[in-house]
Amino acid sequence: MRYVDEFRNKELSMKILARINEISPARRVNIMEVCGTHTQSFFRFGLDKLLASNIKLIAGPGCPVCVSSSGYIDCAVKLAADEEIIIVTFGDMLQVPGSKSTLEKERAKNANVTVVYSALDSLKIAQKNPGKKVVFLAVGFETTAPTVALSIISAKKEKIKNLFFFSSLKLIPPAMGYLLKDKRLAIDAFLCPGHVSAIIGTRPYQFIAKKYGIACCVAGFEPLDILEGIYMLLQQLAQAKARVANQYLRAVTKSGNKEAQKFIRRVFKTADADWRGLGRIPKSGLKLKDNFSQFDAEKQFRFKLRNPRTQEPANKCKCGDVLKGLINPKGCPLFAKICKPDNPIGPCMVSREGACNAYYKYR
Amino acid sequence: MRPDKKIAVAEETDMCLAIPMKIKAIKGDFAEVSSGRLIRTINIQMLPQAKAGDFVLVHAGFAIQKVDPQEAKETLRLIDEIR
């Protein structure tokens, strides 16, 4: 078994689909898929065309690139302008618009911006460039947080002095809790992110089922995973009993990867974080603990993030409403007219995981 | 197997995507893993129990979790039994 093709089996997919269409209620059912990778898979495999039309999948805020505040990008752009600094980042971040510029535009103006696949690569870059200060843009959710934590621990062990981490790492459950407080949001169920859950387990979602009575199911990313996840959610709706189900049993347990959690706790503390489109959410971010402060870019460069609410781009971009699931991308006046993947206005169009990008590509 | 490699490379730039890869050999904190023709060296510090032959989910140069073969089979069996 390779754990990919087996979960793309067409016959089994059709079988679940038939069953989904049998048990789905006649009314409209809103399922929010929190993770951008679910959004991508859903369209990529054409599942949107196969599901009954009353079952709506709403793309949530689970794309780390999309929710990076423009204040964060502005700080990165400012750092990139310094000749002594090398910015190291994941590729998706290059086109994310700040209030005035993007890292890609800065790079075209000769700023030193390097794209890497892993946070660990930033250590090698720092070692190869002893005369420069290297700043890694740490963006991601719980899936990525332990990879950054381990890179910081390695940097300390190797006594690297010219490497700094600028953390915009974010946590999913507090963001889901925040969404649930918005009364305009009409969500029947959450399809919870598989790889965030591989780290944190299923337990952190319990409050959603218990306190808000909303069905949850952790699911993997192959077509069979997503379809079974939807099926398990519809079963819960039929029984009118909300709980946290787990479809992704091959990778997700109740308590997650405890070793990974230990590394996160060793390096990071929770802090309030700014989410593009949503604003500031209490305790939804990770910042470096004091005993790793020599690697903290915010301490090293002493810049302050401005309030993200006052500096969202003054245009008609509706990314905020898209991230909350209040409208779908087609409800934005800029979508596919001005805002396209090669000219993204808002962050949801930038990343391959963004809802607008997925809609544009597959619809 | 060429398309496999292409897809794997394209997908792994997705922020939260992790792909299942098989451990070939372990050297300290690192392991050589493969998927189709794609071979990578990844960090396995999050999975101290990992051993050669295991499938692991690889994200941003790290193994983040083991793939449980028993549970995978069980999931497929349960899906097959849905009626």
Interface residues (C-beta under 8 A of the other chain):
Chain A: M1 R2 Y3 V4 E6 F7 L12 K15 I16 R19 C35 G36 T37 Q40 G62 C63 P64 V65 F90 G91 D92 Y117 S118 A119 L120 D121 V139 G140 F141 T143 T144 P146 T147 L150 P193 H195 V196 A198 I199 F221 L224 E228 Y231 Q247 L249 R250 A251 V252 N257 E259 A260 F263 S351 R352 E353
Chain B: E12 T13 D14 M15 C16 L17 A18 I19 P20 S35 N43 Q45 M46 L47 P48 F55 L57 H59 A60 G61 F62 I64 Q65 K66 V67 D68 P69 E71 A72 K73 E74 T75 L76 L78 I79 D80 I82 R83
